[in-house]
């Protein structure tokens, strides 16, 4: 009976120990879950703020660009003359229609039209279409009323005929302190929604433009636009706002907001965080495995230690002391070795982690983006992401080399630099485009040095090479010739092509802002910026048509050319 009592007591004690160990395991896993969830939430929220700021900057720049166009158009002398010319009105309005059509194509807007003081549309970029606005009266529109009253306006509205959502940028046309009309530029909201796809960063991110009237003007989710997002406006709204989180259709999103005061709206960037709790399961599994391994190791060590103690108890006291001191010395030595190793590893890890963490994080983000883009079949965007990943890998290699050599990259101040490597770098950048266009490149540059900032000068060369390739797109003979010579103590770098040349009426203004012969996006700022860069070097950028075919751009810079004896 006594022996059975001891057995029962021992079993009860073992059960209590296992129960306590299980509770300790659950506590440790709970701590891992909570800590991991908090860390992931903090990391995701920081990413939301960073990525949201990029999106906000994109909207701000696009709004500023589109808002400037009606103002520039309203100050056009030909446009004002059309109002004042009572004679040959049809000819004047026809010219205006063509002009507005050119503005629409160059700016990327959907429509550009002109209203008189009564709100009647008298000229429009869609004048040749079946749905032309000419003859319609839009005096009731807020963008017309505010432009007449305050000079300019920005409004969201839904097209009466097209039912398309749009942002309307307007500016009043004044002549001798009289308001004679309004220029309106319409940009479809879908443009911003489609452009947003190019900015996808890999997480389940969304965005929305929320009007102060409670309506969603535009969003990355196709079912969100024109819905209500505030329960104060519509009780059926499923947008439930919290401090830094909003719940939409049973999905949780972190968000950041950016005001758009001109539009009486705010831009909201959202990132789906509903999956964060589920992402803790792998972490919990790893922690559980480590704890189990630790428990097994501890059990083995405990058993061996007990056996070692039993063996040591039978030995002589002197032998025990010698063995004990020997083990103490060995443990101290091992501890010192481990401490030294850990210190070295810690230093290396800290320095390497600080330098390559951001490129590796970016690589991980773009890989996630590639998976989503592959599912959508957007192989071109996948290729672009892979190019970016390749550049990031190259960046990591550079960082490793930088750490190995203990050196820092030099600055980009103006200095005397060899010309040929700068040309080669620019050709390397534009090489794929030149090769795809079938352009033959000829470089005849002697040993020359120029006084420039290397990176900015390469930017000028890339712009000139790209323009040349586009100018030769329709030509049978495609040749890009690059040369250099010393003239009047200046190094003259020439870039010549066999393209269509420069129109005579543009030769005097080709370097002015917004002057371009291209259609589509862009307002012709490349050559203007290039000329300013060259001027900052104390040089000059000029252009003329070649006697045979094509155009030639000349960059005059301070520098020197080595003679054959010096070479």
C-alpha positions in Angstrom: 0.0 0.0 0.0 2.8 2.4 0.9 4.6 1.7 -2.4 1.4 2.3 -4.3 0.9 5.6 -2.5 4.4 6.7 -3.6 3.6 5.7 -7.2 0.4 7.7 -7.2 2.1 10.7 -5.6 4.9 10.5 -8.2 2.5 10.3 -11.1 0.5 13.3 -9.7 3.7 15.3 -9.4 4.7 14.4 -13.0 1.2 15.5 -14.2 1.5 18.8 -12.4 4.9 19.4 -14.0 3.7 18.6 -17.5 0.6 20.9 -16.9 2.9 23.7 -15.8 5.2 23.2 -18.7 2.2 23.3 -21.1 0.9 26.5 -19.5 4.4 28.0 -19.8 4.5 27.0 -23.5 1.1 28.6 -24.1 2.3 31.8 -22.4 5.5 31.9 -24.5 3.5 31.3 -27.7 1.0 34.1 -26.7 3.9 36.5 -26.2 5.4 35.5 -29.6 2.0 36.1 -31.2 1.3 39.4 -29.6 4.9 40.7 -30.1 5.0 39.5 -33.7 1.6 41.0 -34.5 2.6 44.4 -33.0 5.8 44.4 -34.9 4.1 43.5 -38.2 1.5 46.2 -37.6 4.0 48.8 -36.8 6.1 47.9 -39.9 3.0 47.8 -42.1 1.8 51.2 -40.9 5.2 52.7 -41.6 5.1 51.3 -45.1 1.6 52.7 -45.5 2.8 56.1 -44.6 5.8 55.9 -46.9 3.9 54.4 -49.9 1.0 56.8 -49.3 3.3 59.8 -49.4 4.6 58.6 -52.8 1.0 58.3 -54.1 0.1 61.7 -52.6 3.1 63.3 -54.4 2.0 61.7 -57.6 -1.5 63.2 -57.3 -0.2 66.6 -56.3 2.2 66.8 -59.2 -0.5 65.7 -61.7 -3.1 68.1 -60.3 -0.5 70.9 -60.5 0.4 70.0 -64.0 -3.2 69.9 -65.2 -4.2 73.1 -63.3 -1.4 75.0 -65.1 -2.6 74.1 -68.6 -6.0 76.1 -68.6 -4.1 79.1 -67.3 -1.5 78.9 -70.1 -4.2 78.4 -72.7 -6.3 81.3 -71.4 -3.3 83.7 -71.8 -2.8 82.7 -75.5 -3.2 85.8 -77.7 -4.8 83.9 -80.5 -7.5 82.6 -78.1 -8.3 86.1 -76.9 -8.3 87.4 -80.4 -11.1 84.9 -81.3 -13.4 86.6 -78.8 -12.7 90.1 -80.1 -12.8 89.2 -83.8 -16.3 89.6 -85.0 -15.2 89.0 -88.5 -14.5 85.5 -90.0 -15.6 83.8 -86.8 -15.8 80.4 -88.3 -12.1 80.5 -89.3 -11.0 81.7 -85.9 -13.0 79.0 -84.1 -11.7 76.3 -86.5 -8.1 77.3 -85.6 -9.1 77.3 -81.9 -10.6 73.8 -82.2 -7.4 72.5 -83.8 -5.3 74.3 -81.1 -7.4 72.9 -78.3 -7.1 69.4 -79.9 -3.3 69.8 -79.9 -3.4 70.8 -76.2 -5.6 67.8 -75.3 -3.2 65.4 -77.1 -0.1 66.9 -75.6 -1.4 67.1 -72.0 -3.1 63.7 -71.9 -6.4 65.2 -70.9 -9.7 63.7 -72.1 -11.2 67.0 -73.3 -10.3 70.7 -73.5 -13.0 73.2 -74.4 -13.7 76.9 -74.4 -16.9 78.6 -73.1 -18.0 82.2 -73.6 -19.2 84.5 -70.8 -22.7 83.0 -71.1 -21.4 79.4 -70.6 -21.9 78.3 -74.2 -19.2 76.0 -75.6 -17.7 77.8 -78.7 -14.6 75.6 -79.3 -13.6 72.1 -78.2 -10.9 69.5 -78.7 -13.7 67.0 -79.6 -15.1 69.3 -82.3 -14.8 66.6 -85.0 -16.5 63.9 -82.9 -20.2 62.9 -82.8 -20.3 63.9 -79.1 -18.8 67.3 -79.6 -19.5 69.8 -76.8 -19.8 72.8 -79.2 -23.2 74.5 -78.7 -23.9 73.1 -75.2 -24.4 75.4 -72.3 -22.5 74.6 -69.1 -23.2 77.8 -67.2 -24.8 75.8 -64.4 -21.5 73.9 -63.7 -19.6 74.8 -60.6 -16.3 75.0 -62.4 -17.8 77.7 -64.7 -19.4 79.7 -61.8 -16.2 79.6 -59.6 -13.9 80.4 -62.5 -16.0 83.5 -63.4 -16.1 84.5 -59.7 -12.6 83.6 -58.5 -10.5 83.1 -61.6 -10.0 79.4 -61.5 -11.7 76.2 -60.2 -11.4 72.5 -59.8 -14.5 70.3 -59.6 -15.4 66.7 -59.7 -18.5 65.9 -61.8 -20.1 63.1 -63.8 -20.5 63.8 -67.5 -24.0 64.5 -68.6 -23.7 62.5 -71.8 -20.8 60.3 -71.3 -21.6 59.4 -67.6 -17.8 59.3 -67.1 -16.4 60.6 -63.9 -13.9 63.5 -64.3 -11.9 66.2 -62.7 -12.6 69.6 -64.3 -9.8 72.3 -64.2 -11.0 75.7 -65.3 -9.5 79.2 -65.7 -11.2 82.5 -66.7 -10.2 84.3 -69.9 -9.8 88.1 -69.3 -9.3 90.9 -71.8 -8.8 94.4 -70.5 -10.3 93.6 -67.1 -13.3 92.0 -68.8 -14.1 88.3 -68.2 -14.9 87.0 -71.7 -14.9 83.2 -71.2 -13.6 80.2 -69.4 -11.1 77.5 -70.5 -11.9 74.0 -69.2 -9.7 70.9 -69.1 -11.3 67.6 -68.2 -9.3 64.6 -67.0 -11.1 61.3 -66.6 -10.8 59.9 -63.1 -10.1 56.5 -64.7 -6.7 57.9 -65.8 -5.6 58.1 -62.2 -7.1 54.7 -61.4 -5.2 53.1 -64.3 -1.9 55.0 -63.6 -2.2 53.7 -60.0 -1.6 50.1 -61.3 1.9 51.1 -62.3 2.7 52.1 -58.7 1.7 48.8 -57.2 4.2 47.9 -54.4 3.3 44.3 -53.8 1.0 44.5 -50.8 -2.8 44.5 -51.0 -3.0 48.3 -51.3 -5.9 50.5 -52.4 -6.6 54.2 -52.7 -9.7 56.4 -52.9 -10.5 60.0 -53.5 -13.2 60.9 -50.9 -15.3 64.0 -51.4 -16.4 66.2 -48.5 -20.0 65.5 -49.6 -19.5 61.8 -48.6 -19.1 60.4 -52.1 -16.1 58.3 -53.3 -15.0 60.1 -56.5 -12.4 57.5 -57.6 -10.8 54.4 -56.3 -8.6 51.5 -57.2 -11.5 49.1 -56.5 -14.0 49.3 -59.4 -17.1 48.9 -57.1 -16.2 51.8 -54.8 -16.6 54.9 -56.9 -19.9 56.9 -56.4 -20.6 55.0 -53.2 -21.0 56.7 -49.8 -18.2 56.2 -47.3 -19.7 58.0 -44.3 -22.6 56.6 -42.3 -23.7 60.2 -41.6 -24.5 60.5 -45.3 -25.8 57.0 -45.9 -26.7 54.5 -43.1 -25.9 51.7 -45.6 -22.2 52.7 -45.7 -19.9 49.8 -44.7 -16.9 52.1 -44.1 -16.3 52.0 -40.3 -13.6 54.5 -39.4 -11.2 54.1 -36.4 -8.0 55.8 -35.3 -5.7 54.5 -38.0 -7.8 51.7 -39.4 -11.0 51.5 -41.4 -13.1 48.4 -41.9 -14.6 47.9 -45.3 -16.8 44.9 -46.2 -15.4 42.9 -43.3 -11.8 43.8 -44.3 -9.4 45.8 -42.1 -7.2 48.5 -43.7 -4.6 50.8 -42.4 -4.8 54.2 -44.0 -3.2 57.6 -44.4 -5.0 60.7 -45.7 -3.8 63.7 -47.7 -6.1 66.8 -48.2 -7.0 68.0 -51.7 -8.4 71.4 -50.7 -8.9 72.7 -54.2 -11.2 69.7 -54.9 -12.9 69.7 -51.5 -11.8 66.1 -51.0 -9.1 64.0 -49.5 -6.9 61.3 -50.9 -6.8 58.1 -48.8 -4.2 55.3 -49.2 -5.2 52.0 -47.7 -3.4 48.7 -47.0 -5.2 45.5 -46.2 -4.1 44.2 -42.8 -6.7 41.5 -42.3 -4.1 38.9 -43.0 -1.7 40.0 -40.3 -3.1 37.6 -37.6 -2.8 34.7 -40.0 0.8 35.6 -40.8 1.8 34.9 -37.2 1.1 31.1 -37.6 4.5 30.3 -39.2 6.2 32.4 -36.4 4.3 30.5 -33.7 5.2 27.2 -35.3 8.9 28.0 -35.4 8.7 29.3 -31.8 6.9 26.1 -30.7 9.5 23.9 -32.4 12.3 25.8 -30.8 10.7 25.5 -27.4 10.2 21.8 -27.8 13.8 21.3 -28.9 15.0 23.4 -26.0 12.9 21.3 -23.6 14.3 18.0 -25.1 17.8 19.4 -24.9 17.2 20.5 -21.3 15.8 17.1 -20.4 18.9 15.3 -21.9 21.3 17.7 -20.2 19.4 17.2 -17.0 19.6 13.4 -17.2 23.3 13.5 -18.1 24.0 15.9 -15.3 22.3 13.7 -12.8 24.4 10.7 -14.0 27.5 12.7 -13.9 26.7 13.8 -10.3 26.1 10.2 -9.3 29.5 9.2 -10.8 31.3 12.1 -9.1 29.9 11.2 -5.7 31.8 7.9 -5.7 35.1 9.5 -6.5 37.6 10.7 -4.0 37.2 14.3 -2.7 40.6 15.4 -4.1 39.7 14.1 -7.6 36.3 15.8 -7.3 37.9 19.1 -6.6 40.5 18.8 -9.4 37.8 17.8 -11.8 35.5 20.6 -10.7 38.3 23.2 -11.1 39.2 21.7 -14.5 35.6 22.0 -15.7 35.4 25.6 -14.4 38.5 26.6 -16.3 37.2 24.9 -19.5 33.8 26.6 -19.1 35.4 30.0 -18.6 37.6 29.4 -21.7 34.6 28.4 -23.8 32.6 31.3 -22.6 35.4 33.7 -23.6 35.7 32.1 -27.0 31.9 32.3 -27.5 31.8 35.9 -26.3 34.5 36.9 -28.8 32.7 35.1 -31.7 29.4 36.6 -30.8 30.9 40.1 -30.6 32.5 39.7 -34.1 29.3 38.3 -35.6 27.3 41.1 -34.0 29.5 43.8 -35.4 29.4 42.3 -38.9 25.6 41.7 -38.7 24.9 45.2 -37.6 27.0 46.9 -40.3 25.9 44.6 -43.2 22.2 44.7 -42.1 22.2 48.5 -41.9 23.6 48.8 -45.5 21.7 46.0 -47.4 18.4 45.9 -45.5 16.6 48.4 -47.7 17.6 46.9 -51.1 16.7 43.4 -49.8 13.3 44.7 -48.6 12.7 46.4 -52.0 13.6 43.1 -53.8 11.1 41.2 -51.6 8.4 43.8 -52.4 9.0 43.7 -56.1 9.0 39.9 -56.1 5.6 40.0 -54.4 4.5 42.5 -57.1 5.7 40.2 -59.8 3.5 37.4 -58.5 0.4 39.6 -58.6 1.3 41.0 -62.1 1.8 37.4 -63.4 -1.6 36.5 -62.2 -3.0 39.5 -64.1 -1.0 38.7 -67.2 0.9 42.0 -67.2 4.2 40.5 -68.5 5.6 43.9 -69.5 5.2 45.2 -66.0 6.8 42.0 -64.7 9.8 42.5 -66.9 10.1 46.1 -65.6 10.0 44.8 -62.0 12.7 42.2 -62.9 14.9 45.0 -64.3 14.5 46.9 -61.1 15.3 43.8 -59.0 18.4 43.3 -61.1 19.5 46.8 -60.4 18.8 46.3 -56.7 20.9 43.1 -56.7 23.7 45.1 -58.4 23.3 47.7 -55.6 23.7 45.0 -53.0 26.9 43.8 -54.7 28.1 47.4 -54.6 27.3 47.7 -50.9 29.3 44.5 -50.2 32.3 45.8 -52.2 31.9 49.1 -50.3 32.1 47.4 -47.0 35.0 45.2 -48.1 37.1 48.2 -49.2 36.0 50.5 -46.4 35.5 53.4 -48.8 32.7 55.7 -49.8 31.5 56.7 -53.3 32.8 60.1 -54.4 30.6 63.2 -54.7 29.2 64.5 -57.9 30.7 68.0 -57.9 31.9 69.7 -61.1 35.3 68.5 -62.1 37.4 67.7 -65.2 36.2 64.4 -66.5 37.1 62.2 -69.5 34.4 62.7 -72.1 34.4 59.2 -73.7 33.3 57.3 -70.5 30.4 59.7 -70.1 29.3 59.0 -73.6 29.6 55.3 -73.1 27.5 55.4 -69.9 24.8 57.3 -71.7 24.9 54.9 -74.6 24.6 52.0 -72.2 21.4 53.5 -70.7 19.9 54.3 -74.1 21.3 51.2 -75.8 18.1 49.0 -75.7 16.0 51.8 -77.2 18.6 52.5 -80.0 19.0 48.8 -80.7 15.2 48.3 -80.9 14.8 51.2 -83.2 17.6 49.9 -85.5 19.9 53.0 -85.0 23.5 52.7 -86.1 25.8 54.5 -83.7 29.1 56.1 -84.7 31.4 57.6 -82.1 34.4 59.6 -83.1 35.7 61.2 -79.9 39.5 61.9 -79.3 41.0 61.9 -75.8 39.1 64.8 -74.3 38.2 66.1 -70.9 35.3 68.4 -70.0 34.4 70.5 -67.0 31.0 69.1 -65.8 29.1 67.3 -63.2 29.2 63.7 -64.6 25.8 62.5 -63.6 23.9 65.6 -64.8 25.9 65.7 -68.0 25.0 62.0 -68.7 21.4 63.1 -68.2 21.8 65.6 -71.0 23.4 63.0 -73.3 20.6 60.5 -72.6 18.0 63.1 -73.5 19.7 64.0 -76.8 20.2 60.3 -77.8 16.6 59.5 -77.0 15.3 62.4 -79.0 17.5 61.4 -81.9 16.1 57.8 -81.9 12.5 59.1 -81.8 13.3 61.6 -84.7 14.6 58.7 -86.9 11.7 56.4 -86.1 10.1 56.6 -89.6 13.4 57.0 -91.6 15.0 54.3 -93.7 18.5 55.4 -92.8 19.1 55.6 -89.0 22.5 56.8 -88.0 23.5 58.6 -84.7 26.9 60.3 -85.0 28.7 61.6 -81.9 31.9 63.6 -82.2 34.1 66.2 -80.4 36.5 68.9 -81.4 38.4 71.9 -79.9 37.1 75.3 -81.1 37.8 78.7 -79.6 39.2 77.1 -76.5 36.0 75.2 -76.0 35.3 71.5 -76.4 32.4 71.1 -78.9 30.5 67.9 -78.5 28.2 67.2 -81.5 25.2 64.8 -81.6 23.9 64.4 -85.2 21.1 62.2 -86.5 19.4 61.4 -89.9 15.9 62.1 -88.7 13.2 64.5 -89.9 15.0 67.6 -88.6 13.6 70.6 -86.8 10.7 72.5 -88.3 11.8 76.0 -89.4 9.2 77.7 -87.2 10.5 75.9 -84.1 14.2 76.5 -84.6 14.1 79.7 -82.6 12.1 78.3 -79.7 13.1 74.6 -79.6 14.7 75.1 -76.1 11.7 76.9 -74.6 9.5 75.1 -72.1 6.4 73.4 -73.5 7.6 73.6 -77.1 7.3 70.1 -78.7 6.4 68.4 -82.0 5.3 65.2 -80.3 1.8 64.1 -79.5 0.8 62.3 -76.4 1.9 62.9 -72.8 4.6 65.4 -71.9 4.8 69.2 -72.5 8.3 69.4 -74.1 10.6 70.1 -71.1 13.5 67.8 -71.9 15.5 70.2 -74.1 14.7 73.1 -71.9 16.1 71.3 -68.8 19.1 70.1 -70.8 20.0 73.6 -71.9 19.8 74.8 -68.2 22.1 72.0 -67.1 24.7 72.8 -69.7 24.4 76.5 -68.9 25.1 75.7 -65.2 28.4 74.2 -66.4 29.2 77.6 -68.0 28.5 76.1 -71.4 25.9 76.4 -74.2 23.6 74.0 -76.0 22.4 74.9 -79.6 20.8 73.1 -82.5 20.5 73.4 -86.3 19.4 71.3 -89.2 22.1 69.5 -91.2 22.5 70.4 -94.9 21.8 66.8 -96.0 19.4 65.3 -93.6 18.5 65.4 -89.9 19.4 67.7 -87.0 22.6 68.4 -85.1 22.9 69.5 -81.5 26.1 71.1 -80.3 27.3 71.3 -76.6 30.1 73.8 -76.0 32.0 73.2 -72.7 35.1 74.3 -71.0 37.7 71.5 -71.1 40.8 70.4 -73.0 41.7 68.0 -75.7 45.0 66.0 -75.5 47.2 66.1 -78.5 48.6 62.9 -80.0 52.0 63.6 -78.4 50.3 63.8 -75.0 48.4 60.6 -75.6 
